Amino acid sequence: MMNDGSYIKSFLKQLGYFETKLYRGISNIIIYYYEKHKSISLAEFISYISNNNELYNEIMEIINSNSDMELNDEFFLENIKAIKYIMIQEEIKKIKKEIKEELDINKKVKLATRLTELKKGV
């Protein structure tokens, strides 16, 4: 199931990206690999990324630290939900800071509207 692309499609639909450069790089290379090969074989993927030291080392650390976990739909969806929550909280902090620093009242109103939407979960 993990190698059929359903998790990649779900990630793209529900999150689409990561703010952090490293994790954005990891997700981009996984997506690129999947689109090129139409499946994910862990061994072949590891071989594919072995020339990119930074991503390779981080991916291997992720794999090794999660080797005893059972990966299934529930685990995946819980993680997507947690990541989405963190991303929304970070965006809320960013907008609050922008509101404090903004002098233009119209821009403040737009930012406040966006803040309200985020808090409601829109």
N, CA, C and O atoms as a MOPAC input file, in Angstrom:
PM7 MOZYME 1SCF
protein

 N      0.82100 1    -1.20200 1     0.00000 1
 C      0.00000 1     0.00000 1     0.00000 1
 C      0.85900 1     1.25800 1     0.00000 1
 O      0.55000 1     2.21600 1    -0.70800 1
 N      1.94300 1     1.26700 1     0.79100 1
 C      2.76400 1     2.46600 1     0.88700 1
 C      3.39700 1     2.84400 1    -0.45100 1
 O      3.69300 1     4.01800 1    -0.67400 1
 N      3.60800 1     1.88700 1    -1.33600 1
 C      4.30000 1     2.20800 1    -2.57600 1
 C      3.37100 1     2.48400 1    -3.75300 1
 O      3.84300 1     2.63000 1    -4.88000 1
 N      2.06200 1     2.56000 1    -3.51900 1
 C      1.14600 1     2.78600 1    -4.63900 1
 C      0.85100 1     4.25500 1    -4.92100 1
 O      0.14600 1     4.56500 1    -5.88100 1
 N      1.36600 1     5.14200 1    -4.12200 1
 C      1.18500 1     6.56900 1    -4.37300 1
 C     -0.00900 1     7.20300 1    -3.68500 1
 O     -0.18100 1     8.41900 1    -3.76400 1
 N     -0.83400 1     6.42200 1    -3.01700 1
 C     -2.01700 1     7.00000 1    -2.37800 1
 C     -1.62600 1     7.98100 1    -1.26100 1
 O     -2.30400 1     8.98600 1    -1.04700 1
 N     -0.54800 1     7.68700 1    -0.56800 1
 C     -0.09900 1     8.59600 1     0.49000 1
 C      0.45200 1     9.89700 1    -0.08900 1
 O      0.26300 1    10.97000 1     0.48400 1
 N      1.12200 1     9.79400 1    -1.20500 1
 C      1.64700 1    10.99200 1    -1.86800 1
 C      0.50000 1    11.86200 1    -2.34600 1
 O      0.51600 1    13.07800 1    -2.15400 1
 N     -0.48600 1    11.24900 1    -2.96300 1
 C     -1.64800 1    12.00400 1    -3.44200 1
 C     -2.39400 1    12.65300 1    -2.27700 1
 O     -2.83600 1    13.79800 1    -2.37600 1
 N     -2.53000 1    11.92900 1    -1.19300 1
 C     -3.20000 1    12.47900 1    -0.01100 1
 C     -2.39600 1    13.63900 1     0.57600 1
 O     -2.97200 1    14.65600 1     0.96200 1
 N     -1.08200 1    13.49700 1     0.64600 1
 C     -0.22700 1    14.57500 1     1.12300 1
 C     -0.40700 1    15.82100 1     0.26500 1
 O     -0.59200 1    16.92000 1     0.79000 1
 N     -0.35500 1    15.65200 1    -1.04800 1
 C     -0.48900 1    16.79100 1    -1.94900 1
 C     -1.84300 1    17.47500 1    -1.79600 1
 O     -1.93400 1    18.70200 1    -1.85000 1
 N     -2.88500 1    16.68600 1    -1.60500 1
 C     -4.22900 1    17.24000 1    -1.47700 1
 C     -4.41500 1    17.96200 1    -0.14100 1
 O     -5.02900 1    19.02800 1    -0.09100 1
 N     -3.88600 1    17.38400 1     0.94200 1
 C     -4.15500 1    17.92500 1     2.26900 1
 C     -3.12700 1    18.94300 1     2.74700 1
 O     -3.47500 1    19.85300 1     3.50000 1
 N     -1.87400 1    18.81400 1     2.33200 1
 C     -0.82900 1    19.74200 1     2.77600 1
 C     -0.17200 1    20.44200 1     1.59600 1
 O     -0.18900 1    21.66900 1     1.49600 1
 N      0.39600 1    19.66000 1     0.72200 1
 C      1.00500 1    20.20400 1    -0.48200 1
 C      2.44900 1    20.63500 1    -0.34700 1
 O      3.20000 1    20.56600 1    -1.32000 1
 N      2.85700 1    21.07400 1     0.81700 1
 C      4.23300 1    21.55000 1     0.98900 1
 C      4.57800 1    21.60700 1     2.47000 1
 O      3.71600 1    21.47600 1     3.33900 1
 N      5.85700 1    21.80500 1     2.72600 1
 C      6.34400 1    22.07200 1     4.06500 1
 C      7.04200 1    23.42200 1     4.04700 1
 O      7.69100 1    23.77200 1     3.06100 1
 N      6.91600 1    24.17600 1     5.11900 1
 C      7.61100 1    25.45500 1     5.23900 1
 C      9.11900 1    25.25200 1     5.37100 1
 O      9.90400 1    26.00200 1     4.79000 1
 N      9.51300 1    24.25000 1     6.12600 1
 C     10.92500 1    24.00500 1     6.38600 1
 C     11.61800 1    23.51300 1     5.12600 1
 O     11.16600 1    22.56600 1     4.48200 1
 N     12.72600 1    24.17000 1     4.78000 1
 C     13.45400 1    23.85700 1     3.54800 1
 C     13.83100 1    22.37900 1     3.45200 1
 O     13.65300 1    21.76300 1     2.40100 1
 N     14.34800 1    21.80800 1     4.53700 1
 C     14.78100 1    20.42200 1     4.51900 1
 C     13.61800 1    19.47800 1     4.22100 1
 O     13.73100 1    18.61500 1     3.35000 1
 N     12.50300 1    19.63200 1     4.93500 1
 C     11.36400 1    18.74100 1     4.73000 1
 C     10.67700 1    18.99900 1     3.39300 1
 O     10.12500 1    18.08000 1     2.78900 1
 N     10.71000 1    20.23300 1     2.93600 1
 C     10.18400 1    20.54900 1     1.60900 1
 C     11.02800 1    19.82900 1     0.55600 1
 O     10.49500 1    19.28900 1    -0.41400 1
 N     12.34700 1    19.82500 1     0.75400 1
 C     13.24300 1    19.12000 1    -0.16200 1
 C     12.98800 1    17.62600 1    -0.17800 1
 O     12.97600 1    16.99500 1    -1.23500 1
 N     12.78300 1    17.06300 1     1.01100 1
 C     12.49900 1    15.62500 1     1.10700 1
 C     11.18300 1    15.30400 1     0.40900 1
 O     11.11300 1    14.36600 1    -0.38500 1
 N     10.13900 1    16.08000 1     0.70000 1
 C      8.84200 1    15.78700 1     0.07200 1
 C      8.92200 1    15.97700 1    -1.43800 1
 O      8.32900 1    15.19900 1    -2.18500 1
 N      9.64000 1    16.99200 1    -1.89800 1
 C      9.76400 1    17.21800 1    -3.33900 1
 C     10.47500 1    16.07300 1    -4.03900 1
 O     10.06800 1    15.66700 1    -5.12700 1
 N     11.53200 1    15.54400 1    -3.43200 1
 C     12.24900 1    14.45300 1    -4.08000 1
 C     11.41300 1    13.16700 1    -4.08400 1
 O     11.48400 1    12.38000 1    -5.02800 1
 N     10.63100 1    12.96000 1    -3.03500 1
 C      9.74100 1    11.79100 1    -3.00300 1
 C      8.67500 1    11.92100 1    -4.09000 1
 O      8.40400 1    10.96700 1    -4.82000 1
 N      8.08000 1    13.09500 1    -4.19000 1
 C      7.04300 1    13.32800 1    -5.20600 1
 C      7.63200 1    13.16600 1    -6.60500 1
 O      7.03500 1    12.51000 1    -7.45800 1
 N      8.79800 1    13.76100 1    -6.84100 1
 C      9.45700 1    13.64200 1    -8.14400 1
 C      9.74600 1    12.17900 1    -8.47300 1
 O      9.48200 1    11.72000 1    -9.58400 1
 N     10.28800 1    11.45500 1    -7.49800 1
 C     10.59600 1    10.04000 1    -7.71000 1
 C      9.32900 1     9.26200 1    -8.06600 1
 O      9.32100 1     8.46400 1    -9.00300 1
 N      8.27500 1     9.50400 1    -7.31600 1
 C      7.01700 1     8.79300 1    -7.58900 1
 C      6.48300 1     9.11600 1    -8.97700 1
 O      6.08100 1     8.21500 1    -9.71400 1
 N      6.47700 1    10.39400 1    -9.33800 1
 C      5.96100 1    10.77800 1   -10.65700 1
 C      6.79800 1    10.17900 1   -11.78200 1
 O      6.27200 1     9.84800 1   -12.84400 1
 N      8.07400 1    10.04400 1   -11.55100 1
 C      8.96300 1     9.46400 1   -12.56200 1
 C      8.80000 1     7.95000 1   -12.67100 1
 O      8.82000 1     7.40700 1   -13.77600 1
 N      8.63800 1     7.25500 1   -11.53000 1
 C      8.60700 1     5.79000 1   -11.51700 1
 C      7.22000 1     5.18700 1   -11.30900 1
 O      7.04600 1     3.98100 1   -11.48600 1
 N      6.23800 1     5.99300 1   -10.93900 1
 C      4.84100 1     5.57200 1   -10.71400 1
 C      4.66800 1     4.59700 1    -9.55900 1
 O      3.60500 1     3.99400 1    -9.41000 1
 N      5.69800 1     4.43900 1    -8.74500 1
 C      5.60700 1     3.66300 1    -7.51300 1
 C      6.81900 1     4.02400 1    -6.65500 1
 O      7.75600 1     4.67600 1    -7.11300 1
 N      6.77200 1     3.58200 1    -5.39700 1
 C      7.88200 1     3.83600 1    -4.49300 1
 C      8.37800 1     2.49400 1    -3.96000 1
 O      7.66500 1     1.78800 1    -3.24700 1
 N      9.59300 1     2.16700 1    -4.31700 1
 C     10.28800 1     1.02900 1    -3.72200 1
 C     11.33100 1     1.63500 1    -2.79800 1
 O     12.20600 1     2.37400 1    -3.25000 1
 N     11.24900 1     1.33300 1    -1.51900 1
 C     12.13100 1     1.96300 1    -0.54700 1
 C     13.60300 1     1.74700 1    -0.90900 1
 O     14.38900 1     2.69400 1    -0.88200 1
 N     13.97700 1     0.53100 1    -1.24400 1
 C     15.37400 1     0.23800 1    -1.57000 1
 C     15.83300 1     1.03000 1    -2.79800 1
 O     16.92700 1     1.59400 1    -2.80600 1
 N     15.00200 1     1.06700 1    -3.82000 1
 C     15.36200 1     1.81500 1    -5.03300 1
 C     15.38500 1     3.32000 1    -4.76500 1
 O     16.23500 1     4.03400 1    -5.29700 1
 N     14.45700 1     3.79900 1    -3.94200 1
 C     14.43600 1     5.21800 1    -3.60700 1
 C     15.69900 1     5.60900 1    -2.83700 1
 O     16.29900 1     6.64700 1    -3.11600 1
 N     16.09800 1     4.79100 1    -1.88200 1
 C     17.32000 1     5.07300 1    -1.10800 1
 C     18.52700 1     5.10900 1    -2.04100 1
 O     19.38500 1     5.98100 1    -1.90800 1
 N     18.59800 1     4.18900 1    -2.96400 1
 C     19.68500 1     4.19100 1    -3.93800 1
 C     19.64300 1     5.45800 1    -4.79400 1
 O     20.67900 1     6.04700 1    -5.10000 1
 N     18.43800 1     5.86500 1    -5.17200 1
 C     18.24400 1     7.05300 1    -6.00800 1
 C     18.75400 1     8.32300 1    -5.31500 1
 O     19.34900 1     9.18300 1    -5.96600 1
 N     18.52800 1     8.44700 1    -4.01200 1
 C     18.91400 1     9.67500 1    -3.29800 1
 C     20.29900 1     9.61300 1    -2.69100 1
 O     20.74300 1    10.58900 1    -2.08500 1
 N     20.98700 1     8.51500 1    -2.83100 1
 C     22.27000 1     8.33400 1    -2.14600 1
 C     23.32700 1     9.36900 1    -2.52200 1
 O     24.27100 1     9.57500 1    -1.76000 1
 N     23.19600 1    10.01800 1    -3.66300 1
 C     24.18400 1    11.02900 1    -4.05300 1
 C     23.89900 1    12.40400 1    -3.45200 1
 O     24.71600 1    13.31500 1    -3.58500 1
 N     22.75700 1    12.56300 1    -2.79800 1
 C     22.41100 1    13.83100 1    -2.15700 1
 C     22.59700 1    13.65400 1    -0.64500 1
 O     21.67600 1    13.23300 1     0.05500 1
 N     23.78700 1    13.97900 1    -0.15400 1
 C     24.15300 1    13.67000 1     1.23300 1
 C     23.19400 1    14.23800 1     2.27100 1
 O     22.78900 1    13.52800 1     3.19100 1
 N     22.82600 1    15.50900 1     2.13400 1
 C     21.96100 1    16.13600 1     3.13700 1
 C     20.61700 1    15.41700 1     3.22500 1
 O     20.18100 1    15.04000 1     4.31300 1
 N     19.96200 1    15.22900 1     2.07800 1
 C     18.66000 1    14.55900 1     2.08800 1
 C     18.80000 1    13.08700 1     2.45200 1
 O     17.98300 1    12.54700 1     3.19700 1
 N     19.82900 1    12.44500 1     1.93000 1
 C     20.04400 1    11.02800 1     2.22100 1
 C     20.17500 1    10.79700 1     3.72300 1
 O     19.51400 1     9.92300 1     4.28400 1
 N     21.03400 1    11.58900 1     4.37000 1
 C     21.25100 1    11.41200 1     5.81000 1
 C     19.97500 1    11.65300 1     6.60300 1
 O     19.67000 1    10.90000 1     7.52800 1
 N     19.23600 1    12.68400 1     6.25700 1
 C     17.99200 1    12.98400 1     6.97700 1
 C     16.94000 1    11.90100 1     6.73900 1
 O     16.25500 1    11.48500 1     7.67400 1
 N     16.81200 1    11.45000 1     5.50600 1
 C     15.83300 1    10.40000 1     5.19400 1
 C     16.19500 1     9.10500 1     5.91600 1
 O     15.31800 1     8.42100 1     6.44400 1
 N     17.47700 1     8.77100 1     5.93800 1
 C     17.89500 1     7.55500 1     6.64400 1
 C     17.63100 1     7.67800 1     8.14500 1
 O     17.25100 1     6.70200 1     8.79100 1
 N     17.83000 1     8.86500 1     8.69300 1
 C     17.53500 1     9.06900 1    10.11200 1
 C     16.03700 1     8.88600 1    10.37700 1
 O     15.65100 1     8.27500 1    11.37300 1
 N     15.20000 1     9.41500 1     9.48700 1
 C     13.74400 1     9.26200 1     9.62700 1
 C     13.36200 1     7.78900 1     9.53600 1
 O     12.58100 1     7.29100 1    10.34800 1
 N     13.91100 1     7.10200 1     8.55400 1
 C     13.60700 1     5.67200 1     8.37100 1
 C     14.04000 1     4.87500 1     9.59300 1
 O     13.27500 1     4.06300 1    10.11400 1
 N     15.25200 1     5.10400 1    10.04500 1
 C     15.78000 1     4.33900 1    11.18800 1
 C     15.03700 1     4.63300 1    12.48700 1
 O     14.83500 1     3.73400 1    13.30300 1
 N     14.63200 1     5.87900 1    12.68100 1
 C     13.93600 1     6.21700 1    13.93000 1
 C     12.48500 1     5.75600 1    13.93000 1
 O     11.83800 1     5.74300 1    14.97700 1
 N     11.97700 1     5.38000 1    12.77600 1
 C     10.58600 1     4.93100 1    12.68500 1
 C     10.46900 1     3.48500 1    12.22000 1
 O      9.38700 1     3.05100 1    11.82500 1
 N     11.55000 1     2.74600 1    12.26100 1
 C     11.54900 1     1.38600 1    11.72900 1
 C     10.64300 1     0.43000 1    12.49800 1
 O     10.19100 1    -0.57100 1    11.94300 1
 N     10.37400 1     0.72300 1    13.76400 1
 C      9.53800 1    -0.16400 1    14.56200 1
 C      8.06100 1     0.22700 1    14.53600 1
 O      7.23100 1    -0.45100 1    15.14000 1
 N      7.73200 1     1.30800 1    13.84600 1
 C      6.33500 1     1.75600 1    13.77900 1
 C      5.59600 1     1.05800 1    12.64600 1
 O      6.15300 1     0.77200 1    11.58600 1
 N      4.32500 1     0.79500 1    12.90800 1
 C      3.47500 1     0.24400 1    11.86700 1
 C      2.86400 1     1.40900 1    11.09400 1
 O      2.10500 1     2.20700 1    11.64400 1
 N      3.20500 1     1.49200 1     9.82100 1
 C      2.67100 1     2.55700 1     8.98200 1
 C      1.37100 1     2.09700 1     8.35300 1
 O      1.33600 1     1.09700 1     7.63600 1
 N      0.29900 1     2.83500 1     8.62700 1
 C     -1.00100 1     2.51500 1     8.07500 1
 C     -1.76800 1     3.81600 1     7.83800 1
 O     -1.26000 1     4.90100 1     8.11800 1
 N     -2.97200 1     3.70500 1     7.32900 1
 C     -3.77500 1     4.88300 1     7.01400 1
 C     -4.01400 1     5.76100 1     8.23700 1
 O     -3.90200 1     6.98400 1     8.15700 1
 N     -4.34000 1     5.14500 1     9.35600 1
 C     -4.64300 1     5.91000 1    10.56800 1
 C     -3.42000 1     6.70700 1    11.02800 1
 O     -3.53600 1     7.88600 1    11.36300 1
 N     -2.26300 1     6.07000 1    11.04400 1
 C     -1.02300 1     6.74100 1    11.43800 1
 C     -0.73400 1     7.90500 1    10.49600 1
 O     -0.38000 1     8.99800 1    10.93800 1
 N     -0.88300 1     7.66900 1     9.21900 1
 C     -0.62200 1     8.71000 1     8.22300 1
 C     -1.56100 1     9.90000 1     8.42100 1
 O     -1.11100 1    11.04600 1     8.45200 1
 N     -2.85300 1     9.63800 1     8.55500 1
 C     -3.82700 1    10.72000 1     8.70700 1
 C     -3.63500 1    11.49500 1    10.00700 1
 O     -3.82500 1    12.71100 1    10.03800 1
 N     -3.26200 1    10.80400 1    11.07300 1
 C     -2.97700 1    11.49200 1    12.33400 1
 C     -1.79400 1    12.44700 1    12.17200 1
 O     -1.81000 1    13.56300 1    12.69100 1
 N     -0.77800 1    12.00100 1    11.45300 1
 C      0.39000 1    12.85500 1    11.22900 1
 C      0.06200 1    14.04100 1    10.32200 1
 O      0.54000 1    15.15000 1    10.56000 1
 N     -0.73400 1    13.82200 1     9.30500 1
 C     -1.15600 1    14.92800 1     8.43000 1
 C     -1.91900 1    15.96100 1     9.25400 1
 O     -1.69500 1    17.16400 1     9.11600 1
 N     -2.81400 1    15.48800 1    10.10500 1
 C     -3.60200 1    16.39100 1    10.94900 1
 C     -2.69600 1    17.18600 1    11.88700 1
 O     -2.88600 1    18.39000 1    12.05900 1
 N     -1.72000 1    16.52500 1    12.48900 1
 C     -0.79900 1    17.19500 1    13.40700 1
 C      0.06100 1    18.23000 1    12.67300 1
 O      0.27300 1    19.33400 1    13.17400 1
 N      0.54700 1    17.87400 1    11.50500 1
 C      1.35900 1    18.79900 1    10.71400 1
 C      0.53100 1    20.00300 1    10.29100 1
 O      0.99100 1    21.14300 1    10.36000 1
 N     -0.68700 1    19.73900 1     9.85500 1
 C     -1.57000 1    20.83000 1     9.43700 1
 C     -1.83400 1    21.78300 1    10.61100 1
 O     -1.83500 1    23.00100 1    10.43000 1
 N     -2.05500 1    21.24100 1    11.79700 1
 C     -2.29400 1    22.06000 1    12.99000 1
 C     -1.07800 1    22.94800 1    13.28100 1
 O     -1.21900 1    24.14200 1    13.54300 1
 N      0.10000 1    22.35700 1    13.23100 1
 C      1.33100 1    23.11600 1    13.47900 1
 C      1.50100 1    24.22000 1    12.44100 1
 O      1.86100 1    25.34600 1    12.78400 1
 N      1.24700 1    23.90700 1    11.18800 1
 C      1.38500 1    24.90500 1    10.12400 1
 C      0.40900 1    26.06400 1    10.32500 1
 O      0.76300 1    27.22400 1    10.11100 1
 N     -0.80900 1    25.75000 1    10.73500 1
 C     -1.81000 1    26.79900 1    10.98400 1
 C     -1.38500 1    27.66300 1    12.16600 1
 O     -1.52000 1    28.88500 1    12.11700 1
 N     -0.87400 1    27.04400 1    13.22500 1
 C     -0.41900 1    27.81400 1    14.38600 1
 C      0.73500 1    28.74300 1    14.02100 1
 O      0.80300 1    29.87800 1    14.49300 1
 N      1.63200 1    28.25700 1    13.18700 1
 C      2.74600 1    29.10100 1    12.74100 1
 C      2.24800 1    30.26300 1    11.88300 1
 O      2.74200 1    31.38400 1    12.00100 1
 N      1.28100 1    29.99200 1    11.03200 1
 C      0.70600 1    31.05300 1    10.19700 1
 C     -0.01700 1    32.09100 1    11.05300 1
 O      0.06100 1    33.28800 1    10.77900 1
 N     -0.71500 1    31.63400 1    12.08500 1
 C     -1.39500 1    32.55500 1    13.00700 1
 C     -0.38200 1    33.47100 1    13.67800 1
 O     -0.60200 1    34.67900 1    13.75700 1
 N      0.71900 1    32.92000 1    14.16000 1
 C      1.76900 1    33.73000 1    14.78700 1
 C      2.31800 1    34.75900 1    13.80000 1
 O      2.53000 1    35.91900 1    14.15300 1
 N      2.54100 1    34.33100 1    12.58500 1
 C      3.08700 1    35.21200 1    11.55400 1
 C      2.12400 1    36.36800 1    11.26700 1
 O      2.54800 1    37.51900 1    11.16400 1
 N      0.85400 1    36.06500 1    11.14000 1
 C     -0.14300 1    37.09900 1    10.84300 1
 C     -0.29300 1    38.05900 1    12.02300 1
 O     -0.41600 1    39.26700 1    11.81800 1
 N     -0.28600 1    37.54900 1    13.23800 1
 C     -0.37600 1    38.42700 1    14.41500 1
 C      0.78300 1    39.41500 1    14.42900 1
 O      0.59600 1    40.59100 1    14.74000 1
 N      1.96500 1    38.94600 1    14.09600 1
 C      3.13500 1    39.81900 1    14.04200 1
 C      2.96200 1    40.87100 1    12.94900 1
 O      3.26400 1    42.04600 1    13.15800 1
 N      2.47300 1    40.44300 1    11.78000 1
 C      2.25500 1    41.37800 1    10.67700 1
 C      1.22100 1    42.44100 1    11.05100 1
 O      1.37700 1    43.61100 1    10.70100 1
 N      0.17400 1    42.04000 1    11.75800 1
 C     -0.85400 1    42.99800 1    12.18800 1
 C     -0.23900 1    44.05200 1    13.10900 1
 O     -0.52400 1    45.24100 1    12.97100 1
 N      0.60100 1    43.61600 1    14.04500 1
 C      1.24100 1    44.56000 1    14.96300 1
 C      2.13300 1    45.56000 1    14.23200 1
 O      2.21400 1    46.72600 1    14.61900 1
 N      2.80100 1    45.10100 1    13.17600 1
 C      3.76900 1    45.94100 1    12.46800 1
 C      3.14100 1    46.77800 1    11.35300 1
 O      3.72900 1    47.76600 1    10.91300 1
 N      1.96200 1    46.38800 1    10.89800 1
 C      1.32700 1    47.06300 1     9.75900 1
 C      0.74400 1    48.40900 1    10.16700 1
 O      0.11800 1    48.53100 1    11.21900 1
 N      0.95300 1    49.41000 1     9.33100 1
 C      0.41200 1    50.74300 1     9.58400 1
 C     -0.86600 1    51.00900 1     8.78700 1
 O     -1.72500 1    51.77700 1     9.21900 1
 N     -0.98400 1    50.38000 1     7.64100 1
 C     -2.14400 1    50.57300 1     6.76700 1
 C     -3.35400 1    49.83400 1     7.34900 1
 O     -3.32100 1    48.61500 1     7.51400 1
 N     -4.40600 1    50.57000 1     7.65300 1
 C     -5.59600 1    49.99300 1     8.28300 1
 C     -6.28500 1    48.97200 1     7.37900 1
 O     -6.80000 1    47.96600 1     7.86700 1
 N     -6.30100 1    49.21700 1     6.07100 1
 C     -6.92900 1    48.27300 1     5.13300 1
 C     -6.18500 1    46.93600 1     5.11700 1
 O     -6.80800 1    45.87600 1     5.06700 1
 N     -4.86700 1    46.99000 1     5.15800 1
 C     -4.07500 1    45.75900 1     5.19700 1
 C     -4.28400 1    45.03500 1     6.52500 1
 O     -4.32900 1    43.80600 1     6.57300 1
 N     -4.41200 1    45.81200 1     7.60200 1
 C     -4.67900 1    45.20700 1     8.91400 1
 C     -6.00900 1    44.46100 1     8.90900 1
 O     -6.12000 1    43.37400 1     9.47700 1
 N     -7.00700 1    45.04500 1     8.27200 1
 C     -8.33000 1    44.40600 1     8.18900 1
 C     -8.22600 1    43.10100 1     7.40600 1
 O     -8.79400 1    42.08500 1     7.80700 1
 N     -7.50300 1    43.12900 1     6.29200 1
 C     -7.31700 1    41.90800 1     5.49100 1
 C     -6.59400 1    40.83300 1     6.30300 1
 O     -6.97300 1    39.66200 1     6.27900 1
 N     -5.56400 1    41.24200 1     7.01000 1
 C     -4.82300 1    40.28900 1     7.84100 1
 C     -5.70300 1    39.73300 1     8.96200 1
 O     -5.65900 1    38.54100 1     9.26300 1
 N     -6.49000 1    40.59900 1     9.56700 1
 C     -7.39700 1    40.15700 1    10.63900 1
 C     -8.44200 1    39.18200 1    10.10500 1
 O     -8.80000 1    38.21700 1    10.78100 1
 N     -8.92300 1    39.43200 1     8.90800 1
 C     -9.89100 1    38.52200 1     8.27500 1
 C     -9.24700 1    37.15700 1     8.04500 1
 O     -9.84900 1    36.12100 1     8.32800 1
 N     -8.02700 1    37.16600 1     7.53500 1
 C     -7.30700 1    35.91000 1     7.30100 1
 C     -7.05700 1    35.17800 1     8.62400 1
 O     -7.16100 1    33.95300 1     8.69400 1
 N     -6.72900 1    35.93500 1     9.65900 1
 C     -6.51100 1    35.35900 1    10.98600 1
 C     -7.77100 1    34.67000 1    11.49800 1
 O     -7.71300 1    33.56100 1    12.02800 1
 N     -8.90000 1    35.33300 1    11.33400 1
 C    -10.18400 1    34.76500 1    11.74800 1
 C    -10.49300 1    33.48400 1    10.97600 1
 O    -10.97800 1    32.50900 1    11.55100 1
 N    -10.21400 1    33.49000 1     9.68100 1
 C    -10.44000 1    32.28800 1     8.85600 1
 C     -9.57700 1    31.12800 1     9.32900 1
 O    -10.04000 1    29.99000 1     9.41000 1
 N     -8.34100 1    31.41800 1     9.63600 1
 C     -7.43000 1    30.36000 1    10.11600 1
 C     -7.91600 1    29.79300 1    11.43800 1
 O     -7.90300 1    28.57900 1    11.63900 1
 N     -8.34000 1    30.65700 1    12.33200 1
 C     -8.80600 1    30.20200 1    13.63600 1
 C    -10.07300 1    29.37400 1    13.53000 1
 O    -10.30300 1    28.47200 1    14.33600 1
 N    -10.90100 1    29.68400 1    12.52900 1
 C    -12.13500 1    28.90400 1    12.31100 1
 C    -11.84700 1    27.60200 1    11.56600 1
 O    -12.67900 1    26.69500 1    11.54400 1
 N    -10.66900 1    27.51600 1    10.96200 1
 C    -10.31000 1    26.31200 1    10.23000 1
 C    -10.67000 1    26.35400 1     8.76500 1
 O    -10.80000 1    25.31000 1     8.12400 1
 N    -10.83500 1    27.55400 1     8.22300 1
 C    -11.18400 1    27.70400 1     6.80600 1
 C     -9.96300 1    27.48600 1     5.96100 1
 O    -10.03700 1    27.56800 1     4.73500 1

